[in-house]
Amino acid sequence: MTMISIVDDDRFVSEAMGDLVQSLGYEAATFDSAEHFLQSGRLAETSCLITDLQMPGLSGLALQSHLLAEGHRTPVIFITAVPEEKFRSRAKDAGAVGFLGKPFDEESLINCLDTALHALATDGKLAH
């Protein structure tokens, strides 16, 4: 099953996104920090990462940088209450497939997930 990992320090946001992801037929794993995600051992099975931009500890952008530095090309979708262009540009320049300002509609997230998973399937990294 396709695993979508969700990292957000707001438990209500991560649970709601987890429910949405599961309703789409994917497996969802939620984490309250980037550090917990990295320590979980779930990175290798994660097909797409949805992460908050600003969190205590390691930020979403720092998590993305860490993954890239380690050679991971997991598609990343950012969600943020601070959708500033400087953050959007930095995330997109590093390969983010989505950058959504909170609150966002479900359809926007679904479109980003479709884009991310289609790119994986096209690259031959995701089995259908």
N, C-alpha and C positions, 0 to 999 in steps of 0.2 A: 504494500500500500504506500502511496505517496505521503511523505511526512512533511508537514509545514511546522516550523518552529516559530513561536511567537515570544518576543522578549519585550516586556513592558512592566514598569514598576507599579502601574495602576492595575490592581488585581481585577477590577471590574472590566476594564478595557480588554485585558488579555483573555479573560473568561468569555466575554462576548465575541471576540474574534475567534477564539477556539471553537465556540459553538457554531459560528458561521462556517468556518473551515470544515468542520465535521459534517455540517449539513450539505456541503458540496461533495462529500464522499472521500475526503482526505483525512488522514490521521493528523491530529494536532497535539503538539507538546508546548506547554506554556512555562515561561520562566520569568521570575521577578527581577532579574538582573542579567547583564551580559556575562558577568563572572559565573553565575550559576549555569547559564547556557554552556559556556566553554568547559566547565567542570563536569557537565552531565554525561559526556560521552555520546551525545545524540547528533553531533555535527556531521559525522560520516553518513548518517541516514537522512539528513535534512535535505529536501529537494528545493526548498525556498525558505528564506528567513524574513519574517516580518518583525521589525524592531522600532521601538520608540527612538526618537532622535536624542532627547535629553533625559538622562537618568542619573541617579547618584552612582558614583563609581565610574565605570567605563561607559562612555556615551555610545550611541548608535554609530556615529561616524568613526569613533575609535575602534569599535568592534569590527566594522567593515574594513578598516585599515589593517587590523590584526589578521583577519581572515585572508585578505589579499597577500599580506607579507608571508603568511604560512602556506601560500599556494592554493588556497581554497577559492573556487569560483562559484560558490553558492549564490544564486540570485538573491538580491536584497530589496525589500520594499520598506521604505521609511514611512512612519506615521509621526506627526508632530503637532503640538499646539502652537509652535513657533515656525510657521512655514516661510521663513525668510529666504530670499533669493540666494544669499551667500551660502547657506546650508544646502539648498537645493542644487546649486551649481557644483558644490564640492561632492555631494553624494552622487549626482549623475555623472560627473567626470570620472568617478571611481567605478562606474558601472551599475549603479542602482537602477532597477527596472521600474521603480515607482517612488513617488514622494508625495504623500497625501497629508493635507492639513486637517487637523481635528476640528470639528467633527467632519467626517467624510461619509459619503453614502456607500452602501454595501456594493453597489454596482461598480464603483471606482476600484474598490479593493479586488473584486472578482476579476475585472479587466486586467489589473496588474498581475494577479495570480496566473491568469490565462497566458499573458505575455511571458512571464517567467518560466512557466512549465512548458510552453511551446518552444521556447529557446532551448531548454534542456533536451526536449525530445528531438529537436532538429540537430543538436550537437551529438545525439546518440547516447546521452548520459542517463536518460530516463526511459525505463521500459514501460510500455503500455500494457 
